[in-house]
Amino acid sequence: MMVKDYLENHGYRILVAHHGGEVLEKVSGFSPDLILMDIQMPKMDGLEATRRLRAQPEFASVPIIALTAFAMPGDRERCLEAGANEYMSKPVILRKLLELISDLLK
């Protein structure tokens, strides 16, 4: 919620999903400019949700930033292979996240 509040205070409109299946449901009919994807979610993790989004033509070029609390060796590579454009480990430095979002939306 801290990330949500921070981004909203910087003028972004945020749509929240609590699991990968909900991500797929909520983006249907919504054209996000960017997706922040938590990797550790229940039911369907963020890697699978990212793969499924990338398989849909309307989301093939939408920037996706993978966020994960587990910064293990190989995590970045797994996220990028699943289709994420960038990867950040938690705790997220909000200023850096804002810079990354700005860069990806240019």
Sequence and secondary structure as in RCSB ss.txt:
>XXXX:A:sequence
MMVKDYLENHGYRILVAHHGGEVLEKVSGFSPDLILMDIQMPKMDGLEATRRLRAQPEFASVPIIALTAFAMPGD
RERCLEAGANEYMSKPVILRKLLELISDLLK
>XXXX:A:secstr
 HHHHHHHHTT      SSHHHHHHHHTT   S EEEESS SSS HHHHHHHHHTSGGGTTS EEEEES   TTH
HHHHHHHT SEEEESS  HHHHHHHHHHHH 
